[in-house]
Amino acid sequence: MDIKNHQRTAHAPSTIAKIQAVAIGGKLSDIAQTFGSTYRRLDPDKPSPTVTRSGYRDFIHPFEDRMLTVRELACLQTFPLDWEFLGTRLDSYSSKRVVTMTQFGQVGNAVPPVLAKAVAIAIMEQFFKENLDE
């Protein structure tokens, strides 16, 4: 099976060193001064934190010394395996940015499909219930 959007990022040695320092369920800010909530190693026995558009630098694989792929983040967001994110996978956040929305950004900015479905069902049930009561 060809799994779309499952390309690993080639990490610099300094990034790998940071990743290796983080225990399962921990975050780099527990042991070093960092910006924001980057470098959090997922705990396979707990729910994931919220996926954001900067997800490529937020989540460390629970068992491998690497950040999650677009596909892995999409799975956390409940996207089906056959859903493909198009465009550039990753872009820098420099002031000369060319790409407006990366694949990581698409995943992080999305409403999780399972949540969207639950909200739609609740709205439809409420709508039809109110119309039946009239």
Secondary structure, 3 states (H helix, E strand, C coil): CCCCCCCCCCCCHHHHHHHHCCCCCCEHHHCCCCCCCCCEECCCCCCCCCCCCCHHHCEECCCCCCECCHHHHHHHCCCCCCCCCCCCCCCCCCCCCCCCCCHHHHHHHCCCHHHHHHHHHHHHHHHHHHHHHC
